[in-house]
Amino acid sequence: MIIKRRTLLTGATASSLVAASGLAMPALAQGARIRIGYVSPQSGPLAAFSEADKFVIDAFLAATGDTFEVVAKDSQSNPNRAADVAQELIIQDKVSLILVASTPETTNPVSTVAEGEGVPVLSSVAPWQPWFIGQQGNPGDPATWRKFDYAFHYFWGLEDVIGTFAAMWDQLATNKQVGGLFPNDGDGNAWGDPFNGLPPAMAAKGYTILDPGRYQNLNDDFSAQINAFKAANADIVTGVVIPPDFTTFWNQAKQQGFTPKAASIAKAILFPQSMEALGAAGHNLSSEVWWSPTHPFTSSLTGQSAGELAAAFTVATSRPWTQPIGFVHSLFEMAADVMGRATDTADADAVAEAIAATTLETVVGRIAFDGAGLPPFAAANVAKTPLVGGQWRLTDDAWDLVVVDNTLAPQIPPGGKMEAL
């Protein structure tokens, strides 16, 4: 279903939406439009991240009138394909700016191609460490890391998920033994890194992570991991897992009698459809929460609150809200803001300068490339957004994601306390 202006905000016109938001639209020759590329995993095992893409793009075009054209490409959840479509956007479609989400398997190859070709790119929905460090020529040698000229990224980092997960677990009585599920991909290798990932950081908080080693995505047998976790008497499971793999793992864990007190899983259980696949076995699973209808932020593009944006998605699609709605929407907020400030929207350096100078209040919070909360090496290219922790609760056949810890982002209200599985 295509979202119309009257669905987005009853009675509002494109010009009134932009005027209400305070955004400046670029001055264009009659009939000219700014061409923006957008890449996301619209098919394949990561497709759940892109469920809201059409809704967001339709709303963006409605809100900005004839200012922009969006060329959307599907990475097919494949890094090689992501790089190929980025080249298509640059060489064939001649876009002035590329937006990209979600996970390092899409964000990194697209950002690398854009940086190499000198085309500005805005990236999100991947922890900043796998994005920034994963694109360096030698990720293991910080002395060789360099800033990017055209690639920019905003999201939270591993330090935030570590603090959030530990704060949720601290609400429970456990033995602090944690089984780790880390696949052999950009996220898994960053999260499971024995020097810079979860193991040493969680050890500092009193938790011991058992890492049985990397596994390949789309694995159909997690018996080795389950047996290792049972042998270690792990009360907690964590990791960064694609949705189909966690469904396989969790079903096999139940079958094999592995019953931890908490399972805090990134990536896999962000989406209502993932919980629907798990059924009642998913009750009280926990994860990071990067966006929700209760987040106290407002769109700079449409003036909608987070709750209003989530509700509009449900009206348009008859589907429950999903976390990427906010961040995909914010990418297009950024595009409108950046192109409204760029001195020349056709000049890559001018657009990159406008991105670097961004300070924008969006539906996911403040985005500014000012180095706040970041190490110096990432300060020029990364902006951080807030993170809280939540649990899925099944009530009357409906799933609700309840914020149960806001230690790192007290401006986001909690809805309950952490409960054991």
C-alpha positions in Angstrom: 0.0 0.0 0.0 1.4 3.4 -1.0 1.2 5.9 1.8 -0.5 9.1 0.6 -0.2 12.6 2.1 -3.6 12.2 3.8 -2.4 9.0 5.4 0.9 10.5 6.5 -0.6 13.6 8.1 -4.3 14.4 7.4 -4.7 17.5 5.2 -1.0 18.3 5.1 0.7 19.3 1.8 4.3 18.6 0.9 5.2 22.3 1.3 3.4 22.6 4.7 5.2 19.5 6.0 8.6 20.9 5.0 7.7 24.3 6.4 6.6 22.9 9.7 9.8 20.9 10.0 12.0 23.9 9.3 14.0 22.0 6.7 15.3 24.0 3.8 14.7 22.4 0.4 17.4 22.9 -2.3 16.8 25.5 -5.1 16.4 23.5 -8.3 15.9 24.3 -11.9 12.3 23.7 -13.1 11.8 20.0 -13.7 15.1 19.0 -12.0 15.2 16.5 -9.2 18.0 15.4 -6.9 18.7 11.7 -7.5 19.4 9.7 -4.3 20.4 6.0 -4.2 19.3 3.7 -1.5 20.6 0.2 -0.8 19.2 -2.3 1.7 18.7 -6.1 2.1 15.2 -6.3 0.6 15.4 -10.1 0.0 17.4 -12.9 1.6 17.9 -13.8 5.3 18.2 -10.1 6.3 15.0 -9.0 4.5 13.2 -8.2 7.8 15.4 -5.2 8.1 13.8 -3.7 5.0 10.1 -4.3 5.7 9.4 -0.6 6.1 11.5 0.6 3.1 8.6 1.3 0.7 6.5 2.9 3.4 9.4 5.3 4.3 10.4 6.1 0.7 6.8 6.8 -0.3 6.4 9.1 2.7 9.6 10.9 1.9 8.6 11.6 -1.7 5.2 12.8 -0.5 6.8 15.1 2.0 9.3 16.7 -0.4 7.2 17.1 -3.5 9.2 17.0 -6.7 12.6 17.7 -5.0 14.0 14.2 -5.0 14.1 10.9 -7.0 15.0 7.7 -5.1 16.6 4.8 -6.9 16.3 1.8 -4.5 18.5 -1.3 -4.9 18.3 -4.7 -3.2 21.6 -6.1 -1.8 19.9 -9.5 -1.5 21.6 -9.9 1.9 24.9 -10.5 0.0 28.0 -8.3 0.4 29.1 -8.8 -3.2 25.7 -7.9 -4.6 25.7 -4.8 -2.3 29.0 -3.6 -3.8 27.7 -4.3 -7.4 24.5 -2.2 -6.9 26.5 0.6 -5.3 28.6 0.7 -8.5 25.3 0.8 -10.5 24.0 3.7 -8.6 27.2 5.7 -9.2 28.0 4.8 -12.8 24.6 4.2 -14.3 22.2 6.1 -12.2 24.6 9.0 -11.4 23.2 9.6 -7.9 24.4 12.6 -5.9 24.1 10.8 -2.5 23.8 7.2 -1.4 21.8 6.1 1.7 22.4 2.5 3.0 21.1 0.2 5.7 21.2 -2.4 7.3 24.0 -4.7 8.9 27.7 -4.6 8.0 27.0 -7.1 5.1 25.2 -4.2 3.3 26.5 -1.0 4.8 30.3 -1.8 4.5 30.6 -2.8 0.8 28.3 0.1 -0.2 30.3 2.6 1.9 33.6 1.3 0.7 32.6 1.6 -3.0 31.2 5.1 -2.5 34.3 6.2 -0.6 36.5 4.8 -3.4 34.4 6.6 -6.1 34.2 9.9 -4.2 30.4 9.8 -3.8 28.9 10.9 -0.4 27.2 8.0 1.5 25.1 8.0 4.7 25.0 4.7 6.5 23.1 3.3 9.5 21.7 0.2 11.3 25.1 -1.4 12.0 27.2 -1.0 15.2 29.8 1.6 14.4 32.8 -0.6 15.2 32.1 -3.2 12.5 31.4 -0.3 10.1 34.4 1.8 10.7 37.0 -0.7 11.7 35.7 -3.3 9.2 36.5 -1.0 6.3 40.1 -0.3 7.3 42.9 -1.9 5.2 44.2 -3.6 8.4 41.5 -3.8 11.0 44.0 -5.3 13.5 46.3 -2.4 13.5 44.8 0.8 14.8 47.9 2.8 13.8 46.9 2.3 10.2 43.3 3.4 10.5 42.3 6.6 8.7 39.2 8.7 8.5 36.9 8.7 5.4 36.3 11.7 3.1 32.8 10.8 1.8 31.5 8.0 4.1 29.5 8.8 7.3 27.6 6.5 9.7 25.3 6.9 12.7 24.2 4.2 15.2 25.2 2.9 18.6 28.4 0.9 19.3 29.4 -2.3 21.0 30.1 -0.4 24.2 26.4 0.5 24.3 25.1 -3.0 23.8 27.6 -4.3 26.3 26.4 -1.8 28.9 22.7 -2.4 28.1 22.9 -6.2 28.1 24.9 -6.2 31.4 22.4 -3.8 33.0 19.5 -6.1 32.0 21.3 -9.2 33.4 22.1 -7.4 36.6 18.4 -7.3 37.3 18.3 -11.2 37.5 20.0 -13.7 39.9 22.4 -15.7 37.7 25.7 -17.4 37.8 27.0 -14.8 35.3 28.1 -17.6 32.9 27.2 -16.5 29.3 27.1 -18.6 26.2 28.2 -16.6 23.1 26.7 -17.1 19.5 29.0 -15.4 17.1 28.8 -16.1 13.4 31.6 -15.8 10.9 30.5 -12.4 9.5 31.2 -8.7 10.1 29.0 -8.5 13.2 30.0 -11.9 14.7 33.7 -11.3 14.3 33.5 -7.8 15.9 31.2 -8.9 18.8 33.3 -12.1 19.5 36.7 -10.5 19.2 38.7 -11.7 22.2 40.5 -8.3 22.6 38.0 -5.7 21.6 34.6 -7.4 21.6 32.1 -8.6 24.2 34.4 -11.2 26.0 36.8 -8.7 27.7 34.2 -6.0 28.2 31.8 -8.4 29.9 34.6 -9.8 32.0 35.1 -6.4 33.4 31.5 -6.4 34.4 31.8 -9.8 36.1 30.4 -11.9 33.3 32.3 -14.8 31.7 31.5 -15.4 28.0 32.0 -18.9 26.6 32.8 -18.6 22.9 32.7 -22.0 21.2 33.9 -20.5 17.9 32.5 -19.1 14.7 29.8 -20.8 12.7 28.6 -20.1 9.2 25.3 -18.2 8.7 22.3 -20.3 7.7 23.5 -23.1 10.0 21.1 -26.0 10.5 22.7 -27.7 13.5 23.6 -25.9 16.8 24.2 -29.0 18.8 27.9 -28.2 19.4 27.1 -24.8 20.8 24.2 -26.0 22.9 26.3 -28.8 24.4 29.1 -26.4 25.2 26.7 -24.0 26.9 25.1 -26.9 28.9 28.6 -28.1 30.0 29.4 -24.6 31.2 26.1 -24.3 33.0 25.4 -21.1 31.2 22.5 -19.1 32.7 22.6 -16.6 29.9 22.9 -16.7 26.1 23.9 -13.7 24.0 25.2 -13.1 20.5 24.5 -11.4 17.1 22.5 -13.8 15.0 20.5 -13.6 11.7 16.8 -14.3 12.2 16.6 -17.8 10.7 19.6 -19.0 12.6 18.2 -18.0 16.0 14.9 -19.7 15.3 16.9 -22.9 14.6 19.1 -22.5 17.6 16.2 -21.7 20.0 14.1 -24.6 18.8 17.0 -27.0 19.1 17.9 -25.6 22.6 14.4 -26.4 23.8 14.5 -29.8 22.3 17.8 -30.6 23.9 16.8 -29.3 27.4 18.9 -26.2 27.5 17.0 -23.6 29.6 18.9 -20.5 30.4 17.5 -17.7 32.6 18.1 -15.0 30.0 18.7 -14.8 26.2 19.7 -11.4 25.0 20.1 -11.7 21.2 21.0 -8.9 18.8 19.7 -8.7 15.3 17.6 -11.9 15.2 14.7 -10.9 17.5 14.3 -7.3 16.5 11.2 -8.0 14.5 7.7 -9.1 15.3 7.8 -11.7 12.5 10.7 -13.4 14.2 8.7 -13.6 17.4 5.7 -15.0 15.5 8.0 -17.7 14.1 9.1 -18.7 17.7 5.6 -18.6 19.2 5.2 -18.9 22.9 8.9 -20.0 23.3 9.9 -16.4 22.5 8.2 -14.9 25.6 10.7 -12.8 27.6 13.6 -13.0 25.1 15.5 -9.8 25.3 17.4 -7.6 22.8 18.7 -4.2 22.2 16.1 -1.5 21.4 17.3 1.2 19.1 13.9 2.7 18.3 10.3 2.3 19.5 7.0 4.2 19.5 7.8 5.3 23.1 11.1 7.1 22.1 10.6 10.8 22.8 11.7 12.0 19.4 10.1 13.8 16.4 10.8 13.7 12.7 12.4 16.8 11.3 10.8 15.9 7.9 7.1 15.4 8.8 6.7 16.5 12.4 5.5 13.1 13.4 6.4 11.7 16.8 7.9 8.2 17.0 4.5 6.9 18.1 2.7 8.6 15.2 5.2 7.3 12.7 4.8 3.7 14.0 1.0 4.1 13.9 1.1 5.4 10.3 3.1 2.3 9.3 0.5 0.0 10.8 -2.3 1.9 9.1 -0.5 1.7 5.7 0.6 -1.9 5.9 -1.6 -3.7 8.5 1.6 -4.9 10.1 3.0 -4.2 13.6 5.7 -1.5 13.9 9.3 -2.6 13.5 12.5 -1.0 14.7 14.1 -0.1 11.3 11.1 2.2 10.5 12.7 5.0 12.6 16.2 4.6 11.3 15.3 4.2 7.6 13.1 7.3 8.0 16.0 9.2 9.7 18.2 8.4 6.7 15.8 10.3 4.5 15.5 13.1 7.1 19.2 13.4 6.8 19.1 13.5 3.0 16.6 16.3 3.0 18.5 18.3 5.6 21.9 17.7 4.0 20.8 18.6 0.5 19.0 21.6 1.8 22.2 22.9 3.3 24.7 21.9 0.6 26.1 24.8 -1.4 25.9 22.6 -4.6 24.0 19.3 -4.5 25.9 18.1 -7.6 29.3 18.6 -6.0 30.5 15.6 -3.9 32.8 17.8 -1.7 30.0 20.2 -0.9 27.6 17.4 0.0 30.2 15.8 2.2 30.9 19.1 3.9 27.2 19.5 4.6 27.0 16.0 6.1 30.0 16.6 8.4 28.4 19.8 9.6 25.1 18.1 10.5 23.3 18.8 13.8 19.8 17.5 13.3 17.0 16.4 15.7 15.4 13.4 14.1 12.9 10.7 14.9 15.8 8.6 16.3 17.3 11.4 18.3 20.1 14.0 17.7 22.5 13.2 14.9 25.7 15.3 14.9 29.2 14.3 13.7 30.8 16.1 16.6 32.7 13.2 18.1 30.6 12.9 21.2 31.1 9.6 23.0 33.6 8.4 20.4 37.3 7.7 20.2 39.3 10.3 18.2 39.9 7.9 15.3 36.1 7.6 14.5 35.0 11.2 15.5 34.9 12.6 12.0 32.8 9.9 10.4 30.5 8.5 13.1 27.6 9.9 15.2 26.1 7.9 18.1 22.4 7.4 18.8 20.9 6.1 22.1 20.3 2.5 23.0 18.1 0.8 25.6 17.2 -2.8 26.4 13.9 -4.5 26.0 12.0 -7.8 26.4 9.4 -9.4 24.2 6.1 -10.1 26.0 3.3 -12.3 24.6 -0.1 -11.1 25.7 -3.4 -12.2 24.2 -1.7 -13.5 21.1 0.1 -10.2 20.5 3.8 -9.3 20.9 4.9 -6.2 22.8 8.5 -5.1 23.1 8.8 -3.6 26.6 11.8 -1.3 27.5 13.2 -2.8 30.7 16.5 -0.9 31.0 17.3 2.7 30.1 20.6 3.1 32.0 22.5 4.5 29.0 19.6 6.6 27.7 17.4 7.9 30.7 15.4 10.1 28.3 13.7 7.0 27.0 11.0 5.8 29.4 11.1 2.2 30.7 7.9 0.1 30.5 8.8 -2.6 33.0 11.5 -4.7 34.7 13.6 -7.6 33.4 12.0 -11.0 33.9 13.6 -14.4 33.8 12.7 -16.8 30.9 
